[in-house]
Amino acid sequence: MGEVDIFKIMKEAEKRKKIKEKPILVKKVEIKEILPCLTTPGYIRFTAQADREIADVIPIIFLMFPPGKTNYSVKENTLTLRAFNRMITFFPNGKIAVTNTRDKQEAEEILQKIIDIINEAYRSYLKYGKPSKETIEAAAKLSWMDIYNSLPKTNCGECGYQTCSAFAVSLLQGETKLSKCKPLKGEYFKNLERLKQKIGEIMLNTLGWE
């Protein structure tokens, strides 16, 4: 029998402890209704219900995804998200609607990913607090032109795009990272600070600032 690596065992135990101690808001989301998908023949759409209300974390889920992949109603506090090749809609009371799903088994798999998203947003809520109304409204209205106006506009190409405008459009869709704009880390850093003040730290991280 080989020697026991006590340090490895302790490290793995500590890792499991940290995972277990992560605060969570939602433990379970239960499927309530399954219907034929309206856009993909042979697929289903379904509604589900979380075991807790999620009103406080919906704005943060919105901030966690690129603006080009979301449709957020500030007034209703509802969010439709384009993720995992389907549309997912979150309602304040914990109701969740999902489209374009192969079968019930895949629905359960998607729901686990949704639970992870909700709980990640909850931990962000505990860390940063509730986003201000101004931050949410600014992020909801964020366009590629707003991003472009925060870029150097030198078309240097260091980000991998020929123009700053093309880079801004891709950022809005989540196809690249803001940190690839090297001039923002130098002489144009003030542009970044102004953008951060406008849309908040969570959305800035979502755009890929590292």
N, C-alpha and C positions, 0 to 999 in steps of 0.2 A: 504494500500500500504506500502511495506517495505521501510526501509531507503536505500537511494542510497549510495553505497560505492564509493565515489569520488576518493579515492586512487586507487582502482581497475580499474576504468575507465581510469584514467590518465596513469596507468601502461600499460594497453592494447593499448592505443593510442600511447604511446611511442614505444611499440613493433612494431605496424603497421608502424610507421614512419621509424624505423630502417630498416624494411624489404623493404619498398618503396625506401629508399635511397641507397640500395645496388647497386653498379655500375654493369651494364650489358653490354655485347657486342652484344648478339643476342636476338632479341625479337621474331622472327618468323622463323620457318623452314617449308617449303611447300613441300608436296609430289609431285614429278614430274612424276614418272613412277612406275607401279606395275606389277610384273611378277610372274609366279609360282616359288615357292622355289625349288631349285635343290636337296636339301637334305631331306626335309620333305614333303611327299605327302599331298596335300590339304592345305598347307600353302603358304604364299607369301613371296617374297623379294621385296624390293622397294628402290628407290633412292629419295632423297629429297635435297632441296637447302636452305641454311640459307640466311638470309637477309644481312649478312656481311661476308667478308672473315675471315677465322679463322687461318691463317698461324702462327700468333704469339703465339696462345694458344695450338696448336697441341703438341709441345714438352712438355708443362706442363701437358696436359691431359695424355700423355705417362708416366710422372713421378708420376701421381696421382694413378696409378694402378699397382698392383704387376707385376713384369717382366714376370712371367709365364703366364700372361693373355694378353700380348701385343705382337705385331709385328710391330716395328717402323723402317721405312726407313729414315735414317738421310739425305741421298742424295735427296730423293724426298719429304721429310717432309710429308709423309703419315703414318697414324696409323690405324692398325686393332686391335680392342679391343674385347675380349671375355667377354661379360657382359649381364646380363638379359637373359641368356640361348640363346644367338645368337651372331653373328659376326657383329660388327659395324665398318665401315671404314670411316675415316675422311680425306678429301682432303683440301689443302690450300685455294682453291677458295670458300669453304663453302659447297661443295657437300658432301653428306653423304649417304652411302649405308648400308642397313640393311637386314639381312637374317632371316629366321625361324620365321615368324610373322603370327599369326592366321588370321587376317583380317585387314581391313582399320582402324577400331576403335582401335584395339590394336596398330597399327602403330602410330596413333596420340598420344596414351598414352606413347609409347616409345620415340617419338620425344620430348615430354615434359621433359622426364628424360634426354635426350641428351642435350636439351637447358640448363637444370640445370647444367650438367657437364661442358658445354662450359663456362657458366658464372661463375661457381666456379673457373675454370682455369683462367679466365680473372681477377678475383679478386686476385688470387694468383700471376698473372703476375704483377699486379699493386703493390702488396706488396713486392715481391721478385725481380722483374725485369726479364729480359730474361735470362734463364739458359745459362751458358757458353757451348761452343762446347765440351769442355773436359768433363763437367759433363754429357751432353747428351750421348756422345759416351761411357763413362764409364758405365752409367746406361743401355744403349742398349746392352752392352756386359756382363752385370752382370750375373753371374752363381751361382748355389748353392755353388760351391767351393769357390767363392769369399766371399760369406757370411760366409761359414764355417771357412775360414781363419781369419775372424774377431771375431770369437767366442772363448771362453776359451779353448775348446777342452778337457774339463775335464769329459764330460759325467755324470754330476752330477744329471741330471734328474729333476731338480727343475722346468724346463719349461714344464714338462709333457711328454717329449719324452725321450726315452732310451739313445739316442746318440745325439751329437751335429750335426752330419751329417743329421740325420732324421729331426731335427729341422730346419736346413738350407734349405732343400728341401721344407718343408712345408711353410717356409717364402716366398720362391720364388713364390709359388702358392697362397699366400695370405690367407693361412689356419690357421695361428697363428700370434702372435705379437712378435716383437723383444724385447719389454719391459719385456716379460716373462723370459728372460735370466737375472736372478738377479745378477750374477757375473759381468755383464757389467756395473752395477750401482756402483760397488765397485772397486776392485783391477784391473779389466780389462777394466776400463773406457777409457784408452788410445786407446784400440782396436776400440771402438765406435767412437772416434774422428777421427781416421784414415779412417774409413769407411765413415763418414760424409764428410770429405774432398774430398773423391773420388767420391761419388755419389750425394752429395748435400743434403740440409735440406729437400726438398720436398720428395725425394725418401726415405730418412730415416724415415720420418713421415709415408709414404706409407707402409713401412715395419713394422710399428706398434710401433715405439719408442715413449713413452709418458713420 
